[in-house]
Each structure stands twice: as structure tokens, then as C-alpha cells.
Amino acid sequence: MLYFRFPFAEKIGTLNLSSEKEVVSFVSFDKKSKLDFKGEIEEISSEEFLKTPIFSTDISQMVKEVTPESEQHYQKKIGTVIQFVKENQLSKLVISRRKLLKYDGNSVNLSQSFINLCASYPNAFVYLFLEKGKCWMGAFSEVLGRFNKQSGAFETMSLAGTLPLSETWTQKELQEQKTVTKFIEEVLNNFSEKIEISETQDHLSGNIKHLRTDFKASIQPENLKELIAALHPTPAVCGIPTEFCREAISRFEEYPRNFYAGYIKVETADFIQYFVNLRCAEFLNNAAFIYVGGGITAESIPEKEWQETELKAEAILKNIDFREKS
């Protein structure tokens, strides 16, 4: 089963099984795993959606003995990453963290949690799926690509740098976002003769903000797949140079990212849209893994990086609806 809500939409989308057309696909960060959902999109109201609630007890998989990553361990690792970034003169390397959330005898009402995310993040693509023993939920507003089938117009964005709403941008965040912007511009130049680039602005996401630059270009439909392959993973979720940073990620991270920092493809009659899968969690019967990360630069401070990941985790944590097991 799959449910999703487009940014600023009032209705919830789901798929009936009236066709074999692949409408929604989840692609893992490393592009090695892909989960497809087939059918036709139909819309339902929140009230209809909540009539048959989905609970974590509906999931068969359970978390076994896993030790949560401590603040001390994370900061020590980030200190090593900063040294690695300096030694290799990297502009940015994105390192994630997997926060373990145990239910402590309760269960999670996944349906109500999904509705909570929709209310908290009206500008986000919100989803919930339970398929083949896997259950994921997330809400984020970064668009990897949006292609208009009629006009050939393609839109994307550079979204990077993170601070609490009350703080002022520093050189660290500004440079981090410029790295992503430059990468996207270079990729788009290979597919379009004319690119429109907006001014950089603040992008609000709940309790935090990011820096955002929008891009518009005209492309040929037959080049869309190649363009998405060239864009993903952007430096916002990986680093640059891409392959070098991807290998470094596998060295520093002690678990697979799975669908975290991958992307979600959704095709409708008029558009093909690709959403970056951040602010997401993998739910199991007795616990969940909340995936968060940050761009590490030579100017990074381990303590601040920990605080940033804690803030990002709150996007999911504060919207989880716990229920006592009956």
C-alpha cells in the first residue's frame, strides 16, 4: 500500500490496481534498489484515509539488538571526517546518521503520523508505504526534477545549508550551498542551451531553514532519464567529486542508506516529478530508524553537526503518534 500528498495539495493520493503502469518508484541512494508501485492515481480525503488506520503492529520485521549511536561517537567520527575533508581538499562530504527510536511497549499509528506530517509541512511531498515487508514514511520539499510533458520545461533546485530559523547564515552554509548550485548548473548546461537561475533565498522547513536556488531549462523528453542520472546524487546528499565521496560515505557510515537520500519518481498525466527522499524514517514492528545527515566541510564543528542532525530528526519525531498496545 502507498499513500502520498503532493506539496500544497488538499487530497491524499493512492493507487488502485486498474493498470500495470508504473506510477511511483522509490530509488535507493546507491541506485541499486528500486521499489515500483503500479496502478492509477486516485484521490481520497483525510477522513477516508483514517477510516482504516495502519499501525506499526502491521509490520512483521523487528529491530533486534542495535546500539544507538551516541553523541560522543558521532562527534568523534565527524572529527575524523573533517580531517579527511581537509586532507583531500573536498568542498563538501555528506555524512548521515541513523537515529534509533524504540517504541517502549507502545505502537505507532502510522496513519495519524502521516496526517501530522501533512499538517506540519504543507510545502512537502509526504508519503507512507508498507510493501514487501518494508515500511517508510517521509516529508521533504526538495525537488530533484519536475518535467512538463507538454512544454518540455524542466525545473530543479539547489537546496543546502541548514540552520535554526533564528540564526544567521555563515560562510560555511553559504559555501556549502554554492557547491550544489555550481554542480547543478554544470549538469544542466549539458542538456539545455538556456538556463534560468533565481536569486538564492531562504527555504523554511518547520523548525529549520535552508538556502535555495531555483533552476528552469528546456530539455528534450528523451534526455530526461539521462539528466536525472547525472543529477543524482547531488552534492547536497553526497558531496563532490561524486564517486570519490560515494566511496568515502561507504567507509564512514556503518549501515546502508537504503531509500534515504535516494529519490521518488511520480508520473501523472502532465508531469514527471522527482522528489529527494530526506526527512524520512524506516518503521519496523518495535522501533524505527530516523535518517538524517549534514554536509561536512573544513569549517564544520562536530558539536554543531550533532545539533543539526537532532533538529532534522525532530521533523519526524514530533509528528509520530504513539498508542498504547492493546
Backbone hydrogen bonds, N-H to C=O, Kabsch-Sander energy under -0.5 kcal/mol:
donor,donor_aa,acceptor,acceptor_aa,energy
3,Y,128,L,-2.5
4,F,13,G,-2.2
5,R,126,V,-2.6
8,F,122,P,-3.4
9,A,6,F,-2.1
12,I,44,I,-2.9
13,G,4,F,-3.8
14,T,42,E,-2.1
15,L,2,L,-0.6
16,N,40,E,-2.5
23,V,21,K,-0.7
23,V,37,F,-2.2
24,V,37,F,-1.7
25,S,265,K,-2.2
26,F,35,L,-2.6
27,V,25,S,-0.5
27,V,263,Y,-2.9
28,S,33,S,-2.6
29,F,258,N,-2.4
31,K,28,S,-1.6
35,L,26,F,-2.5
36,D,34,K,-0.5
37,F,24,V,-2.9
39,G,21,K,-1.9
40,E,16,N,-1.2
42,E,14,T,-2.7
44,I,12,I,-2.7
49,F,45,S,-2.2
50,L,46,S,-2.1
51,K,47,E,-0.5
51,K,48,E,-1.0
52,T,49,F,-0.7
56,S,108,V,-2.0
58,D,55,F,-2.1
59,I,56,S,-1.8
66,V,64,K,-0.8
74,Y,70,S,-2.4
75,Q,71,E,-2.6
76,K,72,Q,-2.0
77,K,73,H,-2.2
78,I,74,Y,-2.7
79,G,75,Q,-2.1
80,T,76,K,-1.6
81,V,77,K,-2.2
82,I,78,I,-2.7
83,Q,79,G,-1.7
84,F,80,T,-2.1
85,V,81,V,-2.7
86,K,82,I,-2.2
87,E,83,Q,-2.7
88,N,84,F,-1.9
89,Q,86,K,-1.0
90,L,85,V,-2.4
91,S,240,I,-0.6
92,K,240,I,-0.5
93,L,296,I,-1.9
94,V,238,C,-2.5
95,I,93,L,-0.6
95,I,294,G,-2.1
97,R,292,V,-3.8
99,K,97,R,-0.7
99,K,290,I,-3.2
101,L,288,A,-3.0
102,K,100,L,-0.5
103,Y,286,N,-2.0
106,N,103,Y,-1.6
107,S,323,R,-3.3
109,N,321,D,-3.0
110,L,54,I,-1.6
110,L,108,V,-1.3
111,S,54,I,-1.4
113,S,109,N,-2.1
114,F,110,L,-2.2
115,I,111,S,-2.0
116,N,112,Q,-2.4
117,L,113,S,-2.2
118,C,114,F,-2.2
119,A,115,I,-2.0
120,S,116,N,-2.3
121,Y,117,L,-2.4
124,A,121,Y,-1.8
125,F,140,F,-2.5
126,V,5,R,-2.1
126,V,124,A,-0.7
127,Y,138,G,-2.2
128,L,3,Y,-2.4
129,F,136,W,-2.4
130,L,1,M,-2.2
131,E,134,K,-2.7
134,K,131,E,-2.5
136,W,129,F,-1.6
137,M,281,A,-2.1
138,G,127,Y,-1.7
139,A,279,R,-1.9
140,F,125,F,-1.6
144,L,142,E,-0.6
144,L,274,Y,-2.2
145,G,274,Y,-1.7
146,R,155,E,-1.6
147,F,272,I,-2.9
148,N,146,R,-0.5
148,N,153,A,-2.7
149,K,147,F,-0.7
149,K,270,D,-2.6
150,Q,270,D,-0.5
152,G,148,N,-2.5
154,F,217,A,-3.7
155,E,146,R,-1.8
156,T,215,F,-1.7
157,M,143,V,-1.0
158,S,213,T,-3.0
159,L,157,M,-0.7
160,A,211,L,-2.1
163,L,209,K,-1.7
165,L,207,N,-1.1
167,E,164,P,-1.6
174,L,170,T,-2.1
175,Q,171,Q,-2.5
176,E,172,K,-1.9
177,Q,173,E,-2.2
178,K,174,L,-1.9
179,T,175,Q,-1.8
180,V,176,E,-1.1
181,T,177,Q,-2.4
182,K,178,K,-2.6
183,F,179,T,-1.8
184,I,180,V,-2.4
185,E,181,T,-2.3
186,E,182,K,-2.2
187,V,183,F,-2.1
188,L,184,I,-2.7
189,N,185,E,-1.8
190,N,186,E,-0.5
190,N,187,V,-1.5
191,F,188,L,-1.8
192,S,188,L,-1.6
196,E,216,K,-3.1
197,I,195,I,-0.5
198,S,214,D,-2.5
201,Q,212,R,-2.6
203,H,210,H,-2.7
205,S,208,I,-2.9
208,I,205,S,-1.6
209,K,163,L,-2.5
210,H,203,H,-2.4
211,L,160,A,-2.6
211,L,161,G,-0.5
212,R,201,Q,-2.8
213,T,158,S,-1.9
215,F,156,T,-2.6
216,K,196,E,-2.1
217,A,154,F,-2.3
218,S,194,K,-0.7
219,I,152,G,-2.5
223,N,220,Q,-2.2
224,L,221,P,-1.5
227,L,223,N,-2.4
228,I,224,L,-2.4
229,A,225,K,-2.0
230,A,226,E,-1.7
231,L,227,L,-2.0
232,H,228,I,-2.4
237,V,234,T,-1.7
238,C,234,T,-1.2
240,I,92,K,-1.4
245,C,241,P,-2.5
246,R,242,T,-2.7
247,E,243,E,-2.0
248,A,244,F,-1.8
249,I,245,C,-2.4
250,S,246,R,-1.7
251,R,247,E,-1.0
252,F,248,A,-2.2
253,E,249,I,-2.9
260,Y,257,R,-2.0
261,A,277,N,-2.6
262,G,259,F,-2.0
263,Y,27,V,-1.6
264,I,275,F,-2.8
265,K,25,S,-2.8
266,V,273,Q,-3.0
267,E,23,V,-2.5
268,T,266,V,-0.5
268,T,271,F,-3.0
272,I,147,F,-1.9
273,Q,266,V,-2.9
274,Y,145,G,-3.1
275,F,264,I,-2.7
276,V,142,E,-2.1
277,N,262,G,-2.3
278,L,276,V,-1.5
280,C,291,Y,-0.7
281,A,137,M,-2.6
282,E,289,F,-2.6
283,F,135,C,-2.5
283,F,281,A,-0.6
284,L,287,A,-2.3
285,N,61,Q,-3.5
288,A,101,L,-2.6
289,F,282,E,-2.6
290,I,99,K,-3.0
290,I,288,A,-0.6
291,Y,280,C,-2.0
291,Y,289,F,-0.6
292,V,97,R,-2.5
294,G,95,I,-1.7
296,I,93,L,-2.9
296,I,294,G,-0.6
297,T,295,G,-0.5
300,S,297,T,-1.5
304,K,301,I,-0.6
305,E,301,I,-2.2
306,W,302,P,-2.1
307,Q,303,E,-2.0
308,E,304,K,-2.3
309,T,305,E,-2.0
310,E,306,W,-2.2
311,L,307,Q,-2.2
312,K,308,E,-2.3
313,A,309,T,-2.3
314,E,310,E,-1.3
315,A,311,L,-0.5
315,A,312,K,-1.2
316,I,313,A,-1.1
317,L,313,A,-2.6
318,K,314,E,-2.2
319,N,316,I,-1.6
320,I,316,I,-0.5
320,I,317,L,-1.2
322,F,320,I,-0.8
323,R,107,S,-3.2
325,K,105,G,-0.8
